[in-house]
């Protein structure tokens, strides 16, 4: 099957994103999922207090980086349609009690983001470039 070619406008829009802002959105999504365990893109956006379009556009990117996955469960969205829930992959989840306690004892989003970065060092070099 032939791969679908992305429209030039979509590629230009993605390239126009500020890498710093993009990383902040990724961190916010990972932080929200760390607290919520499983959530739809609408629930994540509500937790982050951002427009839902800023979240749903990033979920497939995070999935390709193997940082999030769809466990298979669905929830009713505001549109009346069913939407997949998302969860963190085991690569992002803390693996030891010490890592869990370190994350719980952080007081700011920046501290939590730094912990996520240190945990994600095990992810491939391609994935690390986004952080």
PyMOL commands that set and color helices and strands:
alter all, ss='L'
color gray80, all
select helices_A, chain A and resi 8-15+19-36+41-48+52-64+97-104+109-122+125-128
alter helices_A, ss='H'
color red, helices_A
select strands_A, chain A and resi 38-39+68-69+74-76+82-84+86-88
alter strands_A, ss='S'
color yellow, strands_A
deselect
rebuild
show_as cartoon
